[in-house]
């Protein structure tokens, strides 16, 4: 049962920023996550500020000099089916296509997808966990099959967004408009680990609105993909996944960005795996070295050691496919 709240339809980004800066106001885009959170009393809202009618936040457009600009209200279906995204940013198209069901992709927006709240059953349930202001992470000694193997520090949730991992792999930038004006942050810096702030998942402040996503023109020869393993193939969150962008150079792997999903409280960049690949032929020994490096610092909870094996398998398959 939803509690009572005021509703305001913002006519512009400026209007949305002003309304969202009020205490206990929430931004409403597609609503596929927010309304569930309110219904389950994960959080409260004094008012909902709908941005769904702001035309400038919608659509995909080419940028001068190359690259694309994606409005924060662009649906996941639009991203998954856009020819320019499919051709030049395959990892993002695949990530968007892997989210939920067709109905959710038709309704859900890219901005909302990267700003989802945790899917931890304790956070979503009737538990005063640490992320909700309590003093206990119940997942640490409870049912932790779906929780993290990297980056846990007093909270072991995993970030639920597939597209977030793809955006970090593409070195995307996010434009944020708020009471401090307009600023741009790297996608990799947008997300926050529990050791930095256990109550937040990103850098957004009250009144902030993600307005657009900026992607640079990919270097010649760049290849990318997103691979996701889930319990239900039709629709589900990632048990583990990998977003990879690889730019060859001189017949070798010139540079790579490898970002894991479903295994950490934020998109998890496997930098040691990237270093194991850079400047080397992408052959079986190099792939094996990268796989080992990716999980070297993984720390499994009592019931999720299987995630280490999943990450290894996903990376081996994905890198082998990119090598071909």
N, C-alpha and C positions, 0 to 999 in steps of 0.2 A: 504494500500500500504506500503510495507516494504521500509525503507530507505536503502541506500547502507552501506555495512559493509564488512570487510575482513573476510575470512574464513580460519581457520587452523585446520587440523586434528592432534591431539596430538598422539604421538607414545607411550608415557609412562606417568605415573603420574608426574614424574619430569618435563617432557616436558609441560604437562598441567599447572602445577603450574607456571612455568616460563612465559608461554604465557598469562595466566589469570591474572597475576600481572600487566599487562600493563593497562594504563588508559582506562576506558570504555570498557573493555573486559568482555564477558559473557561466562560462561560455558554452553555448549550445550550437553545434554544427550538425552533423548527421544524427547524433544522439544515441548511436548504437551502444556505446559504453556508458555514457553519462547517465542515461535514464535507468539502466540496470543498477548502477551504483546508488542512485537515489532510492530506487525501489527496495534495494537490499539494506538500506540505511548504512552503507559504507561511509557516506558523507552526507551532509545536509546542504541545502541551498535556500538562501533567503530570496534569491531571484535568479531566473535564467535569462541570459542575454543571447538571443538568437542572431547569428550572423549569416544564416542560410540564404538571405536575399541580397547580399552584397555582391554585385556582379563582378567587381574587380578582383575578387578572391577566387574566381572560377576560371578553369581552362588551362591549356598548355600552349605556350607561344615560344617561337624561336627568339633567341637573344642576338643582338648585333655582334658580329664577330664569331658567332657559333655558340652552341649550347642551348639550353632551354630554361624557361621559367614556368614553374607549375604553381598555380594558385592553390592555397591551402584548402579550399572547398572543392577541389577537383576530386571526383569519386575514384575509388580504387578500380572500378570497371573501366572508366575512361583511361586511366593510366595503363592498365593491362592491355587495352586494345589499341592504344595510340600508335600509329605506324612509326613515328620518329622515336618514341620510347622503345618500342620493340626492336628497332634496327640498331639504335646507338647505345641504349642503356638496358640491355636485355635483363640484367640482374634485377632492376627495379620492376620491369614488366612482369617477370616471373614471381617476384615477391608479392606484388599486388594481386596477381591472379591466384596466389595460394592462400589468401586471407579468407577465412570463414566460408560462407555459402554465397551463391549468386545474389541472393536478396541482400545480404550484408554488404557485399561489394558495391551493389547499386546504390545503397544508402550511405555507407561509410565514406569518409573523406580522408585524404592523405594527412591533413593536419590533425584530425582526430585520431587517426591510427597511431601516429608517433607519440601522441600525448595520453595514451591509455593509462589507466591506473592498474596496479598489480592484479594478477589473476590468482594469487595465492588464496587457497580455501580458508585460511585463518584470517587473512585480511578481509576477505569478502564475507566471512561468517561472523558469528556473534562472539568474537574474541577481542579483548583489549590488547592487541599485539603492539610491538614497539613502533611500527609504522603509524599506528593510530594513537600513539601517545602512552601506551602501556610500558611495562618493563620486561616483557617476555617475548621472545620469538618462539612461538609454539612449534614451528616447523623444525627447529633444531633437534628436538627429541621426539617429534610426532611423525605424521605422515609426510615424508619429504621426497617421495618418488619423483615429483615434478619440479623440484627446486634446483637451486644453482650449484654448479661445481667450480665456478670462478667468481671472485669479487664479493662473496658474502662476508659481511662484517656486522653481526648483530641482527641482520635481516637477510633471509636466503631466498627471497622472491626472484623470479626471472622476468625480464622485460618481455611483454607479450607481442610486441610489434615485429612483423616480418619486414615491412618496408623501412623501418628504422635501420636495420642491419644493412640493407641495400644502399641507403643514403650515405651511411658512413663509408661503405666500400667505394662509393663513387666520389667521396670527398665533397659532398654537397654542402651548401651553405643555406641557412634558414634566415629569413628576414622576419624580425619581430618588431611590432609597433606597440608602444606602451606609453605610460605617463612620462617616461624619460626620453621619449622621442622614438626614432627608428634606429635599430641596430641590426647588425648581421653577425651571426655566430656560426662557426663550423658545426656540422651535424655531430661530429665526434665530441665536441665540447658542450653540446646541448643537454646531454643526459648526465645524471648525477648518481654516483654510487652511494651505498649506505654509509660508508666511512666518512663521506663529506656531509651528507644530511640525510638522516634515516627517515625523514618524513616526506621527502620530495623525490620525484623521479627526473626532474628537469629544471632548467634555470628560469622558467617563467615566474614572473612576479605578479601580484594582483593587478589587473588591468592590462596585462600583456596579451597580445593576440599574434599567433603565428600567421603571417599573411602570404608568404610565398616561399618556394624552394628553388634554389638556383643550382643548375648543373652546368659545368663547363663542357666544351666540345671535347670528346674523348680523343686521345692521341691515336694516330694511325695504327691500325692493327689490334687495338684493344679488344679483348674478349672478356665476357663476364657471364655469370650464371648464379642462380639461387637454388639451393637444394635443401629440402625440408623433410624431416621425418616426423610423423604424428601418429597418434593412436588410431584415428579414423581418417581414412583417405578423403572422404567427402568434404568434411570441414572439421578443423581442430587447430589448436595452437601447437607450436613446434615443441616437440620433446627435445630436439636439437636441430640446428640448421646452419648453413654457411652461405654467406654472400661473398663472392670472389670477383675481383676485377684484375685482369692480368694484361700487361702491355709488353709484348715481346720486343727484343732488341738484338739485332745481329744473330738471329737464329736461336737465341736464348731467352729466358725469362728476364726481361729488363727490370721490371718492377711489378709488385703485386700488393693488393690490399685484401686481406682475409679477415672477415668479420663474422663471428659466431652469434647465432640467435638461440633463444630457448635455454641458455645455460648460465646466464649471469643477470644481475639486476639492471644492466644496461647492455646495449650492443657491445660485444666483447671483441676487440681487435687482437688478433693473434700475431703480434709483431715478430716474435721469434720464428714463427713459421714463414712469415714474409721474408725475413732475412735469410732463411735456409734456401729459399728459391731464387732470390735476386741474383742475376748475372750468371745463372747456371742453366744447363740444358734441362728441360722439364722431363727427365727420364725417371725410371722406376726408383733408382737410389735417391735422387733429389726429392721425389714425392714422399718416399719413406722418411727421409730426414725431416721434411716439413711436417708430416703427420705427428711424428714423435715430439717435435718442438712445440706443436700446438697444444698438446695435453700435458706437457712437462709439469706445469704448475697447477694442474687441476686438483681439487680437493673434494672428494665425494662425501656426501652425507651417508648415513647408514643404509638408505634404500634407493640411492640413485647412482651407484657406481656404473650402471649400464650406460649412462650418458657419456662416459669417457669412451666406451667402445663405439657408441653411435657417432661421436665427433670424428673419431679416427676413420670409420667407414665412410662417412659423408665426405670428408676431405680427400680421402684416397680416390673415391669415385669421381668427385668433382674435378680434381686436378688432372686426373687421367683423361677425362672428357675434354678439358681445355687444351691439354697437350695434343690431342688428336686434331 
